[in-house]
Amino acid sequence: MTVATTTNKQNLPWKVRFFTSLLSALIDASRRSNDTINRRLLNFLDRKVSPHSANGVSSSDVSVDPTRNLWFRLFVPSSATSAAAASLPVIIYFHGGGFGFMSPASIPYDAVCRMFCSSLSAIVVSVNYRLAPEHRFPSQYDDGFDVLKFLDQNGAVLRDSADVTRCFLAGDSAGGNLAHHVAVRFAREKLRVVNVIGLISIQPFFGGEERTESEIRLKRVPVVSMDRTDWFWKMFLPVGSNRDHEAVNVCGPNAVDISDVDYPNTLCVWVDWTRYKIGKGSIMSG
């Protein structure tokens, strides 16, 4: 199939262009040249919302480990309180943000998880994992898997309507990367009750030292320009690592071999103006 060479400015609606330009400005204003983030500025700009009931969904925050600020926002559809409600699948969601931005309380992620809960009739667990660069690899992956272990040992937290034998891992961008690596860890270690049967990977954030054609062609796109993504990797990875690290390049020379694990069925979602179209084959092949 021929790849269009038009720029995203020509392809995207003006509202999307405006939002992505605004998000790019937020990222650039918050990131520093020494690979740190201006948290005071970011916290001021990243508007957050408290748990509440709206649009047929109630939410609450559940603490997993207060010593590392590990918690999740639980979204439950109103139908789950009725006697006729069947057992509902559980979606464990990991937000995007380059491993260093956003949280489940950020307005966009509260809204999208509420929408998933309502439209899919599912219980949603939105994970607040530790952020880079204060906490580098593998902190985020540890937090993600520890939430699974917490759910395995504390099933009552999700209410009687949750069917933890039908869990789906999901995430966008960096959250899609995180969901992939948590899925690999789950497939190897397994749990007592919780069972992951699927992965929903939304524009997962992967990469490598070798530049792809789309990276070069779209190196100045909003949000995920080559300069920004390189900066995200640098502040997330262990000092001295490059983009062929196992966390980044899942098909590269240092990739973890998953040929012997029971990797869950995967739905990979992308739009064609990002670099992440290269992720479909590698993730689906598991």
ZAROKOL-924644 format. One record per residue: x, y, z of N, C-alpha, C in turn. Coordinates in pm, whole numbers, padded with zeros to 5 digits, always signed. Layout:
XYZXYZXYZ...
***
This chain:
+00085-00119+00000+00000+00000+00000+00088+00124+00000+00057+00220-00084+00135+00343-00094+00111+00432+00027+00217+00485+00083+00206+00574+00198+00194+00718+00150+00091+00787+00196+00071+00926+00155+00183+01012+00209+00222+01113+00134+00332+01198+00177+00284+01334+00225+00152+01352+00236+00101+01478+00286+00130+01492+00434+00140+01613+00481+00171+01637+00621+00046+01628+00704+00066+01614+00837-00050+01601+00924-00131+01730+00930-00071+01844+00902-00146+01969+00900-00252+01967+00791-00224+01898+00681-00321+01889+00574-00428+01785+00604-00392+01683+00681-00483+01572+00703-00574+01589+00824-00529+01659+00926-00602+01663+01053-00697+01782+01060-00813+01764+01125-00906+01875+01145-00841+01985+01228-00888+02107+01213-00823+02220+01280-00830+02208+01431-00936+02149+01484-00946+02134+01630-00838+02040+01682-00811+01935+01606-00706+01841+01646-00570+01908+01636-00549+01984+01528-00422+02056+01514-00401+02155+01629-00509+02223+01667-00498+02320+01777-00463+02249+01907-00532+02138+01935-00507+02066+02060-00364+02011+02065-00320+01950+01954-00185+01893+01953-00078+02001+01962-00104+02116+01902-00009+02228+01913-00002+02278+02057-00117+02282+02121-00122+02325+02261-00049+02225+02351-00070+02097+02325-00002+01993+02402+00148+01998+02380+00189+02023+02256+00332+02036+02227+00394+02151+02306+00322+02262+02312+00372+02378+02387+00385+02346+02535+00289+02270+02588+00293+02229+02729+00415+02142+02756+00438+02045+02669+00553+01956+02686+00684+02035+02680+00695+02121+02580+00820+02197+02562+00846+02293+02678+00739+02351+02733+00755+02444+02845+00796+02371+02973+00761+02243+02983+00786+02168+03106+00917+02092+03106+00967+02055+02989+01089+01974+02985+01213+02062+02984+01315+02014+03052+01440+02089+03063+01551+02019+02988+01654+02093+02954+01765+02039+02876+01847+01936+02953+01836+01936+03087+01911+01840+03168+01828+01714+03197+01726+01691+03114+01642+01571+03121+01558+01565+03248+01520+01679+03301+01426+01685+03412+01300+01759+03366+01198+01756+03452+01069+01818+03420+01037+01924+03525+00988+02036+03480+00944+02142+03570+00809+02102+03627+00809+02030+03739+00687+01976+03796+00592+02086+03843+00646+02193+03896+00560+02301+03945+00478+02359+03830+00542+02384+03718+00470+02436+03603+00373+02332+03548+00420+02208+03539+00335+02103+03483+00210+02081+03569+00226+02078+03699+00111+02057+03788+00012+02172+03778+00063+02291+03749-00027+02406+03732-00108+02393+03603-00043+02342+03498-00109+02334+03368-00193+02208+03350-00155+02101+03420-00225+01973+03406-00346+01973+03500-00460+02014+03449-00582+02023+03530-00631+01885+03568-00668+01869+03694-00710+01739+03744-00852+01747+03802-00915+01631+03813-01051+01623+03863-01058+01513+03970-01139+01537+04072-01155+01440+04181-01252+01330+04139-01250+01216+04207-01347+01111+04177-01490+01164+04195-01580+01120+04109-01718+01166+04116-01808+01074+04035-01936+01094+04047-02034+01018+03969-02089+01106+03859-02087+01056+03736-02139+01131+03622-02154+01036+03504-02253+01064+03419-02276+00988+03296-02288+00838+03320-02355+00804+03429-02379+00663+03456-02259+00586+03507-02157+00659+03555-02035+00596+03604-01993+00661+03736-01960+00579+03833-01905+00631+03959-01756+00598+03965-01679+00684+04031-01535+00660+04040-01487+00682+04182-01377+00615+04214-01314+00629+04345-01166+00597+04329-01085+00648+04421-00941+00622+04418-00905+00517+04522-00823+00420+04480-00784+00308+04566-00632+00308+04581-00585+00311+04705-00441+00312+04731-00385+00170+04727-00272+00153+04661-00204+00024+04654-00080+00026+04742+00003+00130+04728+00124+00145+04809+00153+00294+04827+00112+00351+04940+00130+00495+04960+00276+00538+04966+00368+00446+04995+00509+00485+05004+00566+00525+04868+00504+00481+04760+00548+00520+04626+00435+00583+04546+00333+00627+04617+00219+00694+04553+00157+00609+04443+00150+00480+04467+00089+00388+04370-00059+00370+04405-00145+00411+04314-00289+00399+04334-00357+00386+04199-00486+00361+04202-00560+00359+04076-00697+00422+04096-00750+00475+03987-00886+00528+03987-00978+00421+03931-01077+00386+04011-01170+00279+03977-01298+00338+03921-01336+00295+03800-01459+00339+03735-01556+00222+03727-01677+00243+03780-01777+00136+03784-01907+00186+03723-01964+00114+03625-02091+00158+03567-02206+00144+03666-02302+00232+03656-02416+00228+03748-02489+00096+03740-02490+00032+03624-02559-00095+03608-02501-00204+03696-02376-00186+03739-02312-00288+03822-02376-00300+03958-02454-00201+03998-02518-00206+04130-02652-00277+04127-02703-00307+04008-02833-00372+03998-02819-00522+04014-02924-00584+04062-02921-00727+04086-02907-00806+03957-02951-00744+03846-02948-00814+03717-02814-00802+03646-02723-00724+03702-02595-00701+03634-02514-00829+03626-02466-00859+03508-02380-00975+03491-02238-00938+03533-02153-01039+03548-02013-01011+03580-01951-00932+03466-01881-00825+03500-01827-00734+03400-01677-00757+03381-01629-00745+03257-01485-00754+03234-01413-00636+03298-01284-00651+03318-01203-00548+03383-01096-00500+03286-01088-00368+03269-00984-00307+03185-00885-00237+03277-00760-00279+03274-00654-00211+03350-00586-00117+03253-00602+00013+03276-00558+00113+03179-00435+00189+03228-00340+00208+03136-00219+00285+03163-00217+00409+03074-00216+00526+03137-00222+00651+03062-00092+00677+02988-00101+00760+02883+00016+00803+02809+00079+00925+02873+00176+00983+02802+00244+01101+02854+00395+01086+02859+00449+00998+02773+00595+00987+02765+00661+00936+02890+00589+00866+02976+00637+00813+03104+00660+00923+03208+00641+01050+03172+00673+01157+03266+00562+01256+03291+00450+01245+03216+00342+01343+03225+00209+01274+03257+00116+01351+03309-00024+01311+03326-00043+01211+03441-00172+01181+03469-00212+01086+03572-00356+01045+03546-00408+00945+03617-00550+00908+03601-00645+01022+03638-00597+01118+03720-00681+01230+03761-00680+01344+03659-00589+01340+03562-00587+01442+03457-00720+01439+03383-00775+01554+03355-00909+01562+03297-00926+01473+03173-00832+01475+03076-00852+01391+02957-00861+01242+02991-00778+01194+03084-00778+01051+03115-00894+01011+03205-00937+01099+03293-01060+01071+03368-01177+01057+03271-01182+01146+03171-01293+01144+03076-01291+01020+02988-01173+00983+02937-01168+00870+02844-01195+00738+02916-01147+00724+03040-01175+00601+03114-01321+00593+03155-01381+00707+03184-01525+00710+03213-01604+00668+03088-01559+00714+02971-01625+00676+02847-01611+00526+02821-01491+00470+02841-01471+00327+02824-01564+00248+02915-01572+00290+03040-01654+00222+03139-01800+00219+03096-01849+00335+03052-01990+00346+03015-02021+00275+02884-01942+00299+02782-01973+00247+02649-01943+00098+02635-01847+00046+02711-01809-00094+02701-01869-00180+02811-01942-00117+02905-01997-00189+03021-01888-00273+03088-01783-00204+03124-01668-00270+03186-01624-00190+03308-01561-00257+03401-01498-00190+03514-01357-00149+03472-01322-00024+03494-01193+00028+03448-01106+00062+03568-00983+00014+03565-00882+00044+03666-00775+00128+03598-00768+00257+03630-00673+00349+03567-00556+00371+03662-00438+00326+03623-00323+00314+03714-00242+00443+03721-00214+00486+03843-00122+00597+03866+00016+00539+03898+00099+00525+03796+00233+00471+03813+00333+00585+03836+00450+00551+03888+00553+00653+03911+00602+00709+03778+00643+00835+03781+00682+00905+03660+00833+00926+03651+00882+00926+03528+01021+00962+03500+01029+01115+03488+01147+01172+03507+01276+01108+03531+01305+01079+03678+01216+01121+03768+01239+01094+03909+01246+00943+03935+01171+00869+03856+01169+00723+03867+01184+00665+03726+01301+00611+03698+01329+00560+03565+01292+00412+03553+01310+00359+03431+01292+00217+03406+01364+00137+03514+01303+00030+03569+01175-00031+03533+01061+00005+03629+01069+00120+03696+00970+00155+03798+00827+00145+03747+00801+00196+03628+00666+00197+03574+00615+00055+03549+00701-00033+03500+00661-00171+03475+00636-00244+03607+00719-00218+03706+00698-00277+03838+00563-00234+03896+00533-00106+03885+00406-00055+03938+00287-00119+03867+00297-00131+03734+00188-00191+03659+00160-00334+03701+00265-00413+03714+00245-00553+03753+00202-00564+03899+00250-00474+03983+00209-00478+04124+00061-00447+04141+00005-00366+04053-00140-00343+04058-00214-00472+04024-00165-00547+03927-00227-00677+03897-00221-00769+04018-00107-00772+04084-00094-00857+04203-00187-00810+04314-00202-00679+04328-00294-00624+04429-00437-00668+04400-00479-00661+04275-00614-00704+04238-00632-00854+04260-00526-00928+04238-00530-01073+04257-00552-01108+04404-00498-01025+04492-00505-01053+04635-00615-00978+04707-00677-00882+04637-00781-00798+04699-00900-00783+04605-00957-00897+04567-01064-00897+04468-01186-00817+04508-01212-00806+04639-01332-00737+04685-01330-00588+04650-01212-00533+04623-01200-00392+04589-01280-00359+04464-01290-00456+04372-01357-00433+04245-01507-00462+04249-01559-00500+04364-01701-00531+04382-01735-00666+04319-01850-00718+04357-01891-00852+04314-01916-00862+04165-01943-00749+04101-01976-00752+03958-01854-00769+03868-01734-00760+03923-01613-00771+03842-01575-00917+03819-01545-00949+03696-01497-01082+03660-01348-01071+03630-01265-01100+03729-01121-01082+03714-01057-01192+03630-01136-01290+03589-01083-01389+03495-01092-01337+03351-01153-01218+03335-01161-01154+03202-01103-01013+03211-00973-01007+03225-00905-00877+03234-00837-00843+03102-00841-00715+03070-00773-00663+02952-00675-00555+02996-00553-00562+02948-00458-00453+02967-00474-00356+02851-00468-00227+02880-00486-00127+02775-00402-00005+02807-00366+00069+02703-00292+00192+02724-00265+00261+02593-00239+00391+02600-00206+00468+02481-00065+00523+02494+00004+00529+02381+00138+00586+02374+00231+00517+02474+00290+00590+02568+00376+00526+02668+00299+00422+02748+00170+00448+02767+00087+00349+02836+00071+00221+02757+00074+00231+02622+00070+00112+02539+00198+00031+02552+00311+00101+02561+00439+00035+02587+00434-00036+02722+00386+00034+02823+00379-00021+02957+00289-00145+02960+00174-00137+02894+00081-00249+02891+00146-00372+02827+00223-00350+02721+00292-00461+02655+00387-00531+02751+00470-00454+02819+00570-00515+02907+00506-00579+03031+00397-00522+03080+00324-00585+03190+00262-00716+03142+00212-00719+03019+00155-00840+02963+00258-00951+02954+00381-00915+02913+00488-01014+02905+00520-01069+03044+00526-00980+03142+00556-01025+03279+00445-01114+03332+00320-01075+03304+00208-01158+03349+00213-01296+03284+00242-01300+03155+00245-01427+03084+00350-01522+03141+00454-01466+03200+00561-01549+03255+00537-01588+03400+00471-01500+03475+00458-01526+03619+00320-01576+03658+00217-01539+03582+00079-01580+03610+00039-01543+03753-00090-01538+03778-00141-01503+03910-00247-01605+03951-00290-01595+04075-00380-01694+04131-00520-01685+04071-00575-01562+04063-00714-01543+04019-00722-01456+03894-00651-01344+03895-00655-01251+03782-00602-01318+03656-00676-01304+03547-00634-01362+03420-00646-01257+03310-00535-01228+03243-00533-01131+03134-00560-01205+03003-00669-01170+02936-00706-01240+02814-00689-01154+02689-00655-01027+02707-00638-00942+02590-00560-00816+02619-00505-00757+02513-00429-00633+02522-00483-00536+02417-00513-00413+02460-00558-00308+02369-00447-00203+02364-00378-00198+02254-00258-00115+02242-00287+00003+02148-00299+00122+02205-00339+00241+02128-00215+00326+02099-00173+00327+01974-00054+00399+01933+00063+00378+02030+00103+00252+02052+00206+00224+02151+00338+00291+02117+00408+00333+02220+00532+00410+02206+00651+00314+02209+00706+00285+02091+00826+00204+02078+00925+00279+01989+01041+00224+01969+01140+00293+01886+01262+00207+01863+01372+00271+01834+01497+00203+01808+01601+00302+01760+01726+00259+01760+01834+00345+01714+01822+00375+01565+01782+00277+01488+01766+00298+01344+01639+00379+01318+01653+00488+01248+01539+00574+01219+01449+00510+01113+01319+00519+01136+01225+00472+01035+01199+00584+00935+01145+00547+00819+01115+00646+00716+01016+00749+00768+00915+00704+00844+00813+00797+00892+00868+00890+00999+00963+00843+01081+01027+00932+01179+01094+01049+01110+01168+01018+01006+01241+01122+00935+01146+01216+00863+01046+01159+00798+00953+01239+00718+00866+01328+00808+00834+01279+00927+00742+01351+01016+00813+01402+01141+00940+01435+01129+01019+01466+01248+00974+01594+01319+00894+01677+01254+00850+01801+01318+00700+01802+01349+00637+01684+01355+00495+01679+01387+00473+01722+01533+00352+01767+01568+00324+01804+01707+00336+01684+01800+00367+01709+01925+00369+01612+02035+00478+01508+02019+00476+01430+01908+00568+01317+01894+00674+01343+01789+00726+01464+01785+00838+01492+01695+00959+01409+01738+01053+01391+01647+01171+01312+01678+01247+01369+01798+01257+01499+01805+01328+01563+01916+01261+01532+02049+01129+01538+02052+01057+01513+02178+01064+01366+02218+01043+01277+02122+01046+01135+02158+01186+01092+02203+01289+01144+02140+01425+01115+02186+01444+01162+02330+01387+01279+02362+01399+01332+02497+01324+01244+02596+01204+01196+02558+01127+01107+02645+01208+00982+02678+01266+00920+02575+01344+00799+02600+01464+00827+02690+01532+00938+02667+01652+00969+02743+01622+00988+02891+01509+01050+02922+01479+01074+03064+01410+00955+03130+01369+00855+03051+01304+00735+03105+01402+00620+03126+01494+00601+03033+01584+00487+03036+01696+00504+03139+01757+00394+03183+01875+00406+03269+01981+00492+03201+02052+00570+03279+02154+00659+03225+02255+00578+03145+02284+00626+03024+02381+00558+02938+02318+00462+02839+02187+00435+02850+02120+00343+02758+02086+00415+02628+02068+00337+02521+02022+00395+02396+01887+00336+02356+01838+00372+02239+01702+00335+02200+01690+00190+02153+01797+00114+02159+01786-00030+02136+01771-00106+02268+01745-00032+02374+01714-00094+02503+01590-00181+02489+01582-00287+02569+01469-00381+02560+01333-00316+02582+01330-00204+02657+01203-00137+02681+01153-00063+02557+01245-00024+02471+01213+00061+02356+01194-00020+02229+01295-00097+02196+01298-00171+02070+01261-00316+02096+01133-00348+02087+01086-00482+02122+01112-00584+02013+01170-00539+01902+01212-00631+01795+01361-00620+01768+01433-00550+01853+01573-00520+01829+01669-00621+01887+01798-00587+01887+01902-00681+01930+01897-00717+02078+01833-00631+02159+01826-00657+02303+01685-00692+02348+01596-00719+02255+01456-00746+02287+01441-00873+02368+01342-00873+02455+01309-00993+02533+01239-01093+02441+01283-01218+02445+01223-01323+02362+01090-01365+02424+00982-01344+02350+00849-01380+02401+00789-01497+02323+00872-01566+02248+00821-01676+02166+00771-01792+02250+00815-01799+02375+00777-01913+02458+00671-01878+02562+00610-01759+02552+00510-01719+02650+00373-01713+02586+00271-01726+02669+00133-01720+02623+00088-01574+02621+00135-01503+02519+00105-01360+02508-00042-01342+02470-00112-01246+02532-00257-01233+02505-00287-01182+02365-00407-01216+02317-00454-01161+02190-00453-01009+02198-00415-00944+02088-00390-00801+02091-00464-00727+01981-00524-00615+02020-00580-00520+01924-00489-00398+01926-00428-00367+01811-00337-00253+01802-00404-00143+01720-00409-00023+01775-00477+00090+01711-00375+00201+01686-00380+00261+01566-00292+00373+01536-00358+00463+01433-00298+00581+01414-00333+00666+01301-00209+00677+01214-00228+00697+01083-00117+00680+00991-00017+00794+00988-00040+00901+01068+00059+01009+01064+00160+00999+01177+00152+00894+01258+00253+00873+01361+00351+00765+01318+00457+00752+01389+00560+00653+01358+00518+00513+01400+00414+00500+01485+00392+00374+01555+00326+00267+01471+00304+00294+01344+00252+00190+01257+00348+00071+01253+00475+00091+01282+00570-00018+01282+00546-00112+01399+00465-00070+01496+00444-00155+01613+00347-00269+01592+00259-00261+01489+00155-00361+01476+00210-00500+01458+00300-00519+01363+00352-00652+01337+00425-00711+01455+00505-00627+01522+00585-00680+01632+00498-00719+01750+00395-00642+01778+00313-00675+01894+00217-00788+01860+00157-00784+01743+00061-00887+01707+00128-01022+01691+00257-01023+01660+00325-01149+01635+00339-01232+01760+00323-01168+01880+00330-01244+02003+00213-01336+02015
***
